[in-house]
Amino acid sequence: MSDDDQARRARAEEALRRTSASLVLLELGGHTATGFVISSEGHVVTSLHAVASARAITAVLPDGLRSPVVQVAAVDERRDLAILCLSVPDLAPALPLGPATLPREGEALHVVQAHANRPPETRALEVRAVQVLGDWLTLLELSRTLPEDASGSPALDARGQVVGLATAALANGRALGLVIPVRYITPLLKTSGPPRPLSALDAPRQRAARVRQVPQHPVGLLEGCAMPAVESVATLLGQAINVGAPAYNRGDVEGCYRLYAHTAEQLIDERDDCPGVQRALRDGLLRCEGLRDAEDRAWALRDTFDGLMDVIGRWRQSRPTP
């Protein structure tokens, strides 16, 4: 082993040791999630969806100490982030957050997950894509999926710096591994107000049922489209739904609609190799022009997306098996 390899290995081991000391296992009565300490005051960041509506949370520290979590410092519903407060500060060292510069596609990352009664687990992955979903969110899609209890784990770059919070996601039955960059975590500490009770994590009330108008396209809509192009369309639609639907459910209806509209416009601009997809998306945007309410427009585009996902599924089944 060369001196350079030894130095890189030593840096990686030191980064893992430092990260492990700040990991927190969150017990939520039936399931667990991971978080990590980011301040000397005992602030723990994790995925909001992993702790939503929790009535009791117990933080298990790396040394085995158990501490109840009864307060919430900040919640970012649009970006699926929550900052919890440990009952006592300085129970674990704060993990410094890395720079706001994002890793590029193909770069290696390590996701470090907390476990009960055994050492942390480290997963080596790569950045599959940098997804810009609007001026309010850019995220990283990972090369592999993550288990649900890995949500809230820190993601480290090759230098051992924390570049974001990893989360398990699901879009139309397709699992995804995502990373929410640190650029969205740091401001939460600066803008957090007085601590609030755990009820701040409550899921929003459910809206009334709605009659869906999902288009039923013939498989011929995708005639002439190459498999990679169709898969790219499905991936982008799935990612938009995966972010937009939770935003809608949390009350950010306008943000959901803007994301869906941006996605539709992007695909219309980029997918000249799938004219049927472009026509369907133009029809969806045209339908929105006659709707005044952001909620109705969001549902109109969601129906458009679901219609395309449905025909893509039938198109896949119609293809000959390789």
Secondary structure, 3 states (H helix, E strand, C coil): CCHHHHHHHHHHHHHHHHHHCCEEEEECCCCEEEEEECCCCCEEEEEHHHHCCCCCEEEECCCCCEEEEEEEEEEECCCCEEEEEECCCCCCCCCCECCCCCCCCCCEEEEEECCCCCCCEEEEEEEEEEEECCCCCEEEEECCCCCHHHCCEEEECCCCCEEEEEEEEEECCEEEEEEEEHHHCHHHHHHCCCCEEHHHHCCCCCCCCCCCCCCCCCHHHHCCCCHHHHHHHHHHHHHHHHHHHHHHHCCCHHHHHHHHHHHHHHHHHHCCCCHHHHHHHHHHHHHHHCCCCHHHHHHHHHHHHHHHHHHHHHHHHHCCCC
